[in-house]
Amino acid sequence: TLPSFQRAFECAVGAVELDVYAIEGELLVIHDDTLERTTNGSGPLIAQPLAELRRLDAGGGWPIPLLGEVAAILPAGVGLNIELKGPDTAGPVADFLARTSVADVLVSSFEHAELRRFHALAPAVRVAPLFDRWTDRAWSIAEELDAFAINLSRRIATRERLGRARELGLRTYVYTVNEPAEARTLIGNGATGIFTDYPDRITAAHLDPIGADAPATGP
């Protein structure tokens, strides 16, 4: 919800991460492809009309936000990581970014084919393939995408892989890290930055990594 993003901004994050689905020409910001966990609705997200989705309570009486609404409250100096989550999101996100002024944006996805389509449409926008399980093809996938970064699960973010990414000129953002001690270890091992559910914990820990970005949060 918009208040959750506002709370993240108050925690002095360097960026926020969000997932988008394209519904009737609009980009909805929601993590799941079903409604039960994060709203008072039920059933598959894409089976619902946009008007009905916008009437749902996503927490505290607030609706599921639109990407444009989040971008409108984004403070100067805070980046935006957009994950292409739903099907056929590459085109709508490319169109959105072409007509919206967002100074610091990164587009990522586990769906590397969708990310490839996005990159073809918006080659100037930085991209980062997401990986939950390691594959040695990660390096070639990043090269094919001319990627700015790779986003890695904490389970696969080894010192060796973080170092190899740096050698290749890739930044590394690791998810989801909720303990300051683990965050310090990852930054010490070469991670550029981390994603966390608890930006208040992580920013309060004063990690002070050399050359690393401030933590992002994924509402």
N, C-alpha and C positions, 0 to 999 in steps of 0.2 A: 504494500500500500504506500501511498505518498508519505504518510507520517513515518513509515519505517525507513524510507530513504532519507527523510529529513533528520531522523535520529542518527543515521550513519554519518551524515555530513557533520553533525555536531560532535562526532567522535574523531573528527580530523582524519578521515580516510583519504587516501590518495586517489581512489577510484571506487566506483560501485559496479557490480556485475549483475546482470539481469538476463532472463530468458524471454524470448518472444515467439508468439504464434500469430500467424496472419489469419484474420477472421473478417470476411466481407470487406476487404480492403483496408482494415485497420490492424495495427500491431498491438496485441495485448501482451502485457507483462505478467507472466505467470509461469511457475516452475513446472507443474505437473500437467500431464495430458488428460487427467481426470479432475473432477471438481471437489470430491469429498474431503480431501485432506486440508485444503487451504481456503475453502469457501463454504457457504451454507447450501451450495447446490450439489447435484449428483450427476453422474454419467460422464461420457466422453466430452471433453472441451469442444472439439471441432464439430460435434453434433448439435450444438446449441446456437441459436441466432445471436448475433452481436448484441441486440437490444436486451435480450434476456440475460446474457452474461454480465452486462454492465449494471444490471439491477441486483446482482448477487452481492452478499456481504463477504468481503475478503478479509475482514478483521476490523473491529472497532467501528462498524457501520460504514467503512470505506469500500468503494468498488474496486474491482480489478483495474489497475491503471493502464492507460495507453502509453506507448513509448513517448509520444509527443509531450504528454503531461510530465513525465519524469525528466525529459530533456529540458523542459521549461523551468524547472526548479534547480537544475544542476548548477552549483556554484562555480565561479571562476576558479580554475586550478584543480578541479576534481574531474578525473577521467571517467569514461563510460565504456564498459566492456559488454557488448551485446552478443549473447549466444543465440545462434540460429537453432531453435528448438523444434518448432513445428515444420510440417512439410511446406515446400514452396515459399520459404521466407526470404530467399536470396534477393529476388527482385524487389519486393516491397521494402526491405531494409536498405537496399542500394538507392531506391527512389527517395526514401525518407532522408537519408544522409545527404543526398544531392540538393535537397531543398531546406535543410536544417543546419544551422551553425553549431557544430559541436567541435570544440578545439582539439580535444584529446580523446580519440575513439579507437577501440580495438574490437574487431568482430571475430568470434570464435565459434567452433562447432565440433561435436563428435561426428557429425555427418560430413565427411570430408568432400564428398561429391557436391553437396549443397554449398560448402565453403568455396569450392572451386568455381561454382557458378557465380557466387557473389564476387569473387576476385576478378572474374572476367568482366563483370558489369561495373565494378568500382576498383580498378587496379591501384588507385592512389591511396585507398584506405588500408590500414594495417590489419593483418589477419593472423590468427593463431589457431592451429589445429589442437583439439582437445584429445587427450589420451587417458583412458582409465586402466587399460592393460598395456604392458609394454610390447612393442614390436620393433624389430630392427629397421622396419620400413619407415619409422617415424622421421628419420633424417631425410629420406628421399621425398616423403610426403611434404615436409616443410620446405624443401628445395623447390618442388613443383609449384607450391603456392607462393613462392617468394615470401615466406612467412617472416614476420617481425619477431614472433615468439612461439613457443610451444607451452601449452598449459597442461600440467601433469598432476595426476593423483599423487597424494603424499606417499602412497604405497610403492610407487615406482620411481620416485624422485631420489635416486641414489646420487652420491657424491660424483661417481664416474659419469653418469648421464648429465648431471648439471654442468660438470666441467666440459664435457664434449659439446654441449649446446653452446657454451661460451666460446669455445674454440671456433665454432661454426658461425659465430656472430648472432646467435639467437638468444633472446631473453627467455627466462623461464619463470612462470608463475605457477605456484603449487597450491592445490586445494585438497580438502578443506581442513585448515589448521586452526585449532581452537585453544591450544595451550602455548603460552609464551615460550616455554623451554624448547618445545619442538620447533617453533618458529625461528628461534635463535639458531638452532642446529642447522635448519635448512638454509637460512641466510648465510651462515658460516660455511656451509658446503657449496655455496655458489648460486643459490636461487636469487633471482632478481626481486621477487616479491611473493606475497602469499594472499590467498583468499581465506576469509574467516567468517564464521557466523557471529563472532563476538568482537567487533572492532574496538569496543571499550576496553576489553582485556588486552588486546594486542597493542593498540596505540599507547595505552597506559604503561606498557612494559618498557617503552623507550628502547626498542631494539637497536636503533642507530646503525643499520647495516651500511657499510661503505659501498656506494654505487648502486644501492638497491632502492626500489620504489617503496612508497608507503603502502600498507596493506589495503587490499580491496575487500569489499564485503558483498555477499550475495543475498539480498533480502528474499 
